[in-house]
Amino acid sequence: MEALHRVVLTRTAEAMLTEIADRRIQRILFDKMKSLSQDPDKQGKPLLGELAGFRSVRAAGERYRIIYRIEAGRRLVVIMAVGIRREKSKSDIYELTKKLIRLKLLSPTTGSEKQ
């Protein structure tokens, strides 16, 4: 059996999770994040373009996305962002994540947040 990865959330991802009013949805998302400790590279899909290096997995009725990065050498999964997929909307989780990277609030290379 493959060794487990440690799953951590950035402060941004924590804030996004706590902003979700529905506690049931929060629990579903949290459980999905925990499941990323096993074979995170076999879950979700690799992202492209500005989000290259990240992966995305669907959760909570497929409306929500969890965007994460795997740091294999450290056996670490870093949850970068959590939110609803809203195509062609400024509030789409992918658009929000790209904006955070452009504003240098999230780093695509280290999987960490700027302080």
Secondary structure as GFF3:
##gff-version 3
##sequence-region A 1 115
A	DSSP	beta_strand	6	9	.	.	.	ID=ss1
A	DSSP	alpha_helix	11	18	.	.	.	ID=ss2
A	DSSP	alpha_helix	23	35	.	.	.	ID=ss3
A	DSSP	three_ten_helix	40	42	.	.	.	ID=ss4
A	DSSP	beta_strand	45	46	.	.	.	ID=ss5
A	DSSP	three_ten_helix	49	51	.	.	.	ID=ss6
A	DSSP	beta_strand	55	59	.	.	.	ID=ss7
A	DSSP	beta_strand	64	71	.	.	.	ID=ss8
A	DSSP	three_ten_helix	72	74	.	.	.	ID=ss9
A	DSSP	beta_strand	76	84	.	.	.	ID=ss10
A	DSSP	alpha_helix	93	102	.	.	.	ID=ss11
###
